[in-house]
Amino acid sequence: MHVSPGPITTPQQAAQERDTLLDLIARGLYCTTAGTLGDGHGELSAESLEYRRG
């Protein structure tokens, strides 16, 4: 079942969606890089996520 979310109407909602998308992109980039380097597909550490958020 597919549920369409409502439109983003506040800056807070936009910021939350942006952070969610950046997290997904960062995890995908990490997995791609780790796979290429032969390090496996481990989870990002809390330190890595905090560093990315700056």
Order of alpha helices (4+ residues) and beta strands (2+ residues): alpha-alpha
